Amino acid sequence: MTTIGSGVLLAELDADPYPTYARLRRAEPVCWLPEVRQWLVTTWADASRVLADPGLFTTDIPESPMVRFCGGRPMLLREGTDHRDIREAFRHDYDPHRVSDYVDTVVRPHAERIAARLARAGRAELVGEYFEPVAAASEATLLGIGPSGANALRRWAGALAAVATNLRRDRDIDAYAADTLAEGDVLSPVVARLRERPNGSVISHLIHANRAGGRPDADILPVLKHVAMCAIEPGWLAGWTLLALLSRPEQLEEVRGDRWLLGAAVYEVLRWSAPVGTVTRRTTAPVSLHGKDLPAGATLIVSIASANRDESAFPDADVFDLHRPVRTHLGFGTGPHRCPAFAFAVAGARTALDVLLDRMPGLRPDVDWWPAPHGWKFRLPGPIAMRWGRVL
């Protein structure tokens, strides 16, 4: 029997996955995607079950291209004691109360500096010229490599995002990513220095925390390279929040007048259109999921983007509404692999937007600009061309 999933094209998902997700949630919540030979999971209940059970649905996927391109297993692909050891080494650096203490000394100065440089021009493409640079410089500072390493983080982030979305394993894309990740190594010298002279940075904690003699480079460098991919996600999140507010002008005006609402806007965007659209899991044993019998070793693409728009969990789920009653969503995952830096990502996006609205009065779309979001594994906001200043 032909299934709905067998007719789903990756090109459709890249353009706009949400109509397809809605159709699948109703008719075939767990479906086989023949183009990539993986199972797609789309409902809130199924996604929540998979992410909460690492014993049956593991992130330990040895064939993941991330292992090769990061030079070893990043934290995301570790399980059990090994995962907890790495996570605990620097989790506290991203605890919400710590983030609240340092966001204005780590993120805001970079946002102010970059915004001041752009403000004179009166227009900019904000994702590439503002949001991503602020996010990368902030993460580089927190890691301990310094703002001078921000450009390397952005290049690595782009390369690893290309790897993660290269489902057909296009050799040219893989070659580009390999070359990019091999150039301009800003990590190894910092790791070597901090191994001898620890400080309060994230990298120093990753080396030394809870480990006499320190962790070996084989444990540290793959984790840090994968963190690079996450470095610009707060920039994408800020971009999506601006797009969402532009689509609801009355809510944008509310935010202009009450900046406390920025936090609610960012949190709602994480439900409505989070930059990370899917995560991957592998079954460790045969399992039945929503009526589909999956063998051991099956690869699952878990669509957190679809789960977060499941009407059974969120009424009017396709609508962005910063006044939506707060409830847990899957924007940062759930279970033991929930993103440990969620508070930093939210604070970074919120701060970048706050500075933007201060520095760019009269912020509005540039002439002939139109939103062009794209992707489904990573759902990116696309360029956001804006202008500001006096309206003539």
C-alpha positions as CSV (number, residue, x, y, z in Angstrom):
1,M,0.0,0.0,0.0
2,T,1.3,3.5,-0.9
3,T,1.6,5.6,2.2
4,I,1.4,9.4,2.5
5,G,5.0,9.6,3.7
6,S,6.3,7.8,0.6
7,G,5.1,10.8,-1.4
8,V,6.7,13.5,0.7
9,L,9.5,15.2,-1.1
10,L,12.5,16.8,0.7
11,A,12.0,19.9,-1.6
12,E,8.5,20.4,-0.1
13,L,9.9,20.2,3.4
14,D,12.7,22.7,2.6
15,A,10.2,25.2,1.2
16,D,7.6,25.0,4.0
17,P,7.3,21.8,6.1
18,Y,4.3,22.9,8.1
19,P,1.4,22.0,5.7
20,T,3.0,18.5,5.2
21,Y,3.5,18.1,8.9
22,A,-0.2,18.9,9.5
23,R,-1.3,16.3,6.9
24,L,1.0,13.7,8.4
25,R,-0.1,14.3,12.0
26,R,-3.7,13.6,10.9
27,A,-3.1,10.6,8.6
28,E,0.3,9.0,9.2
29,P,2.1,10.4,12.3
30,V,5.1,8.0,11.9
31,C,6.0,7.6,8.3
32,W,8.9,6.3,6.1
33,L,10.8,8.8,4.0
34,P,12.2,6.8,1.1
35,E,14.5,9.7,-0.1
36,V,16.6,9.3,3.1
37,R,15.5,5.9,4.3
38,Q,14.6,7.1,7.7
39,W,11.4,7.4,9.8
40,L,9.8,10.8,10.4
41,V,8.0,11.3,13.7
42,T,5.5,14.3,13.8
43,T,3.2,14.3,16.8
44,W,3.6,15.8,20.2
45,A,3.0,12.6,22.0
46,D,5.4,10.5,19.9
47,A,8.2,13.1,19.8
48,S,7.9,13.5,23.6
49,R,8.1,9.8,24.1
50,V,11.1,9.3,21.9
51,L,13.1,12.2,23.4
52,A,12.4,11.1,27.0
53,D,13.6,7.5,26.5
54,P,17.3,7.3,25.6
55,G,17.3,3.6,26.5
56,L,15.1,2.7,23.6
57,F,15.7,5.8,21.4
58,T,19.4,6.6,21.6
59,T,21.6,9.4,20.3
60,D,24.5,7.0,20.0
61,I,24.6,6.9,16.2
62,P,28.2,5.9,15.1
63,E,27.4,6.5,11.4
64,S,26.5,10.1,12.0
65,P,28.5,12.4,9.8
66,M,29.0,14.6,12.9
67,V,31.4,12.1,14.3
68,R,33.7,12.4,11.3
69,F,33.5,16.1,10.8
70,C,33.9,16.9,14.5
71,G,36.8,14.5,14.8
72,G,35.1,12.4,17.4
73,R,31.8,12.2,19.3
74,P,30.2,15.5,20.3
75,M,28.2,15.6,23.5
76,L,24.9,15.1,21.6
77,L,26.0,11.7,20.4
78,R,27.0,10.4,23.8
79,E,24.8,8.5,26.2
80,G,24.8,7.4,29.9
81,T,27.8,8.1,32.1
82,D,29.9,9.4,29.2
83,H,27.2,11.9,28.3
84,R,26.7,13.0,31.9
85,D,30.4,13.4,32.5
86,I,30.8,15.9,29.6
87,R,27.5,17.7,30.3
88,E,28.2,18.2,34.0
89,A,31.6,19.7,33.2
90,F,30.1,22.9,31.9
91,R,26.4,22.8,32.4
92,H,26.6,25.2,35.3
93,D,28.1,27.9,33.0
94,Y,24.7,28.0,31.2
95,D,22.4,27.7,34.3
96,P,19.6,30.3,34.1
97,H,20.7,32.2,37.2
98,R,24.3,32.4,35.9
99,V,23.1,33.6,32.6
100,S,21.0,36.3,34.3
101,D,24.2,37.5,36.1
102,Y,26.4,37.8,33.0
103,V,24.2,38.4,30.0
104,D,24.6,42.2,30.2
105,T,28.4,41.9,30.5
106,V,28.9,39.2,27.8
107,V,26.1,39.7,25.2
108,R,25.1,43.3,25.5
109,P,28.5,44.9,24.8
110,H,28.8,43.0,21.6
111,A,25.3,43.9,20.5
112,E,25.9,47.6,21.3
113,R,29.2,47.6,19.4
114,I,27.8,46.0,16.3
115,A,24.6,47.9,16.4
116,A,26.5,51.2,16.7
117,R,28.5,50.4,13.6
118,L,25.5,49.5,11.6
119,A,23.3,52.4,12.8
120,R,25.0,55.0,10.7
121,A,24.2,53.2,7.5
122,G,20.5,53.3,8.0
123,R,19.9,49.9,6.6
124,A,21.3,46.3,6.8
125,E,20.7,42.6,6.3
126,L,20.2,41.9,10.0
127,V,20.7,38.1,10.1
128,G,24.2,38.2,8.5
129,E,25.3,41.6,9.7
130,Y,23.9,41.8,13.2
131,F,22.2,38.8,14.7
132,E,24.8,36.1,13.8
133,P,27.8,38.3,14.6
134,V,26.4,39.2,18.0
135,A,25.7,35.5,18.8
136,A,29.1,34.3,17.6
137,A,31.0,37.0,19.5
138,S,29.1,36.3,22.7
139,E,29.7,32.6,22.5
140,A,33.4,33.1,21.7
141,T,33.7,35.3,24.7
142,L,32.0,32.8,27.0
143,L,34.0,29.9,25.7
144,G,37.2,31.7,26.4
145,I,38.6,32.0,22.8
146,G,37.8,35.7,22.7
147,P,35.9,37.7,20.2
148,S,38.6,37.3,17.6
149,G,37.5,33.7,17.3
150,A,33.9,34.6,16.4
151,N,34.4,34.5,12.7
152,A,35.9,31.0,12.9
153,L,32.9,29.9,14.9
154,R,30.5,31.3,12.3
155,R,32.4,29.5,9.5
156,W,32.4,26.2,11.4
157,A,28.7,26.7,12.3
158,G,27.8,27.1,8.6
159,A,29.9,24.1,7.6
160,L,28.4,21.8,10.2
161,A,24.8,23.0,9.4
162,A,25.5,22.1,5.8
163,V,26.7,18.6,6.9
164,A,23.6,18.1,9.1
165,T,21.3,19.0,6.2
166,N,23.2,17.1,3.5
167,L,20.9,14.1,3.7
168,R,21.9,12.8,0.3
169,R,25.6,13.1,1.2
170,D,26.6,15.4,-1.7
171,R,30.3,15.0,-1.9
172,D,30.9,18.7,-2.8
173,I,29.1,19.8,0.4
174,D,31.0,17.3,2.5
175,A,34.3,18.5,0.9
176,Y,33.5,22.1,1.6
177,A,32.7,21.3,5.2
178,A,35.9,19.3,5.7
179,D,38.0,22.1,4.3
180,T,36.3,24.8,6.4
181,L,36.6,22.8,9.6
182,A,40.3,22.2,8.9
183,E,41.2,25.8,8.5
184,G,41.9,28.4,11.2
185,D,41.9,26.2,14.2
186,V,41.2,28.6,17.1
187,L,40.5,25.8,19.6
188,S,43.7,23.8,20.0
189,P,45.9,26.6,21.1
190,V,43.3,27.8,23.7
191,V,42.8,24.2,25.0
192,A,46.6,23.8,25.3
193,R,46.9,27.1,27.2
194,L,44.0,26.5,29.5
195,R,45.2,23.0,30.3
196,E,48.2,24.6,31.9
197,R,46.6,27.8,33.2
198,P,42.9,27.3,34.0
199,N,40.5,30.2,34.3
200,G,36.7,30.7,34.6
201,S,35.9,30.0,31.0
202,V,33.6,27.3,29.6
203,I,36.6,25.6,27.8
204,S,38.6,25.6,31.1
205,H,35.7,24.0,32.9
206,L,35.3,21.4,30.2
207,I,39.0,20.4,30.6
208,H,39.2,20.4,34.3
209,A,35.8,20.0,36.0
210,N,35.4,16.8,38.0
211,R,38.5,15.3,36.4
212,A,41.9,15.1,38.1
213,G,44.5,15.7,35.4
214,G,42.0,17.0,33.0
215,R,40.1,15.5,30.1
216,P,42.0,14.5,26.9
217,D,41.7,16.5,23.7
218,A,39.8,13.6,22.1
219,D,37.0,14.3,24.6
220,I,37.1,18.1,24.4
221,L,37.7,19.1,20.8
222,P,34.8,17.2,19.2
223,V,32.4,18.7,21.8
224,L,33.7,22.2,21.2
225,K,33.4,21.9,17.4
226,H,29.8,20.9,17.7
227,V,29.2,23.8,20.2
228,A,30.4,26.0,17.3
229,M,27.4,24.9,15.3
230,C,25.2,26.0,18.2
231,A,27.0,29.4,18.6
232,I,24.9,31.2,16.0
233,E,21.6,29.6,16.9
234,P,20.7,32.6,19.2
235,G,21.1,34.8,16.1
236,W,18.7,32.6,14.1
237,L,16.3,32.7,17.0
238,A,16.5,36.5,17.2
239,G,15.9,36.7,13.4
240,W,12.8,34.5,13.7
241,T,11.5,36.6,16.5
242,L,11.8,39.7,14.4
243,L,10.1,38.0,11.5
244,A,7.3,36.9,13.8
245,L,6.8,40.3,15.2
246,L,6.8,41.9,11.7
247,S,4.0,39.5,10.8
248,R,2.0,40.8,13.8
249,P,2.5,44.6,13.8
250,E,0.3,45.2,16.8
251,Q,2.4,42.8,18.8
252,L,5.6,44.5,17.6
253,E,4.3,47.8,18.9
254,E,3.5,46.2,22.2
255,V,7.1,45.0,22.4
256,R,8.5,48.4,21.5
257,G,6.5,49.8,24.5
258,D,7.2,47.1,26.9
259,R,10.5,45.3,26.5
260,W,9.7,42.7,29.1
261,L,7.5,41.2,26.4
262,L,10.6,40.3,24.4
263,G,11.1,37.3,26.6
264,A,7.6,36.0,25.9
265,A,8.1,36.7,22.1
266,V,11.3,34.7,22.0
267,Y,9.8,31.8,24.0
268,E,6.8,31.7,21.7
269,V,9.0,31.7,18.6
270,L,10.8,28.6,20.0
271,R,7.5,26.9,19.8
272,W,6.2,28.5,16.6
273,S,9.4,28.2,14.4
274,A,12.5,27.1,16.3
275,P,15.7,27.2,14.3
276,V,16.4,23.5,15.1
277,G,13.5,21.7,13.4
278,T,14.5,18.1,13.9
279,V,16.7,15.8,16.0
280,T,17.8,12.3,15.2
281,R,17.5,9.1,17.2
282,R,18.2,5.3,16.7
283,T,16.1,2.5,18.0
284,T,18.0,0.1,20.3
285,A,15.4,-2.7,20.1
286,P,12.2,-3.4,18.0
287,V,9.5,-1.0,19.0
288,S,6.0,-0.1,18.0
289,L,5.4,3.6,17.6
290,H,1.9,4.9,16.6
291,G,1.1,1.6,15.0
292,K,4.3,1.3,13.0
293,D,6.6,-1.6,13.9
294,L,10.2,-0.4,13.8
295,P,13.2,-2.7,13.9
296,A,16.2,-2.3,16.1
297,G,18.7,0.1,14.5
298,A,16.0,2.2,12.7
299,T,16.9,5.9,12.3
300,L,14.2,8.4,13.4
301,I,13.9,12.0,12.4
302,V,12.0,13.5,15.2
303,S,10.3,16.7,14.1
304,I,10.1,19.0,17.1
305,A,8.9,21.7,14.8
306,S,5.8,19.6,13.9
307,A,5.3,18.5,17.5
308,N,5.3,22.1,18.6
309,R,2.4,22.8,16.2
310,D,0.4,19.8,17.2
311,E,-3.2,21.1,17.8
312,S,-3.7,18.5,20.5
313,A,-1.1,20.3,22.6
314,F,-1.4,23.9,21.4
315,P,-4.7,25.5,20.3
316,D,-4.3,27.6,17.1
317,A,-0.9,26.2,16.9
318,D,0.0,27.8,13.6
319,V,-0.5,31.3,15.0
320,F,2.4,33.2,16.6
321,D,1.0,34.9,19.8
322,L,3.3,36.4,22.4
323,H,0.3,36.3,24.8
324,R,-0.1,32.5,24.5
325,P,-0.4,30.9,28.0
326,V,2.9,29.5,28.9
327,R,3.4,25.7,28.7
328,T,6.3,23.4,28.1
329,H,7.3,23.0,24.4
330,L,10.1,21.1,22.6
331,G,12.0,24.0,21.2
332,F,15.1,22.9,23.1
333,G,14.2,19.2,23.3
334,T,13.4,17.3,26.5
335,G,14.8,14.5,28.5
336,P,18.5,14.0,29.3
337,H,19.6,15.7,26.0
338,R,17.6,18.9,26.5
339,C,19.9,21.7,25.3
340,P,22.0,22.8,28.4
341,A,22.4,26.3,26.9
342,F,18.7,27.1,26.5
343,A,18.8,30.0,28.9
344,F,21.8,31.6,27.2
345,A,20.2,31.2,23.7
346,V,17.0,32.9,24.9
347,A,18.9,35.7,26.8
348,G,21.2,36.3,23.8
349,A,18.3,36.6,21.3
350,R,16.3,38.8,23.7
351,T,19.3,41.1,24.3
352,A,20.2,41.5,20.7
353,L,16.6,42.4,19.9
354,D,16.4,44.9,22.8
355,V,19.6,46.7,21.6
356,L,18.3,46.7,18.0
357,L,15.0,48.4,19.0
358,D,17.0,51.0,21.0
359,R,19.6,51.7,18.3
360,M,17.4,51.6,15.2
361,P,14.3,53.7,15.8
362,G,11.7,53.5,13.0
363,L,12.9,49.9,12.2
364,R,11.0,48.7,9.2
365,P,11.4,46.4,6.1
366,D,13.6,47.6,3.3
367,V,12.1,48.3,-0.1
368,D,11.3,45.1,-2.1
369,W,12.3,42.8,0.8
370,W,10.1,39.8,1.4
371,P,10.6,37.0,4.0
372,A,12.3,33.9,2.6
373,P,12.5,31.3,5.4
374,H,13.8,27.9,4.3
375,G,14.8,24.4,5.6
376,W,13.3,21.8,7.8
377,K,16.1,20.1,9.7
378,F,17.3,23.6,10.4
379,R,14.5,26.1,9.8
380,L,16.3,29.4,9.0
381,P,14.8,32.8,8.8
382,G,16.6,33.8,5.6
383,P,17.9,37.3,5.0
384,I,16.1,40.2,6.8
385,A,16.7,43.4,5.0
386,M,15.6,46.4,7.2
387,R,16.0,50.1,7.3
388,W,15.5,52.6,10.1
389,G,15.5,56.3,10.8
390,R,13.1,59.1,10.0
391,V,10.2,58.1,7.7
392,L,10.1,60.5,4.8
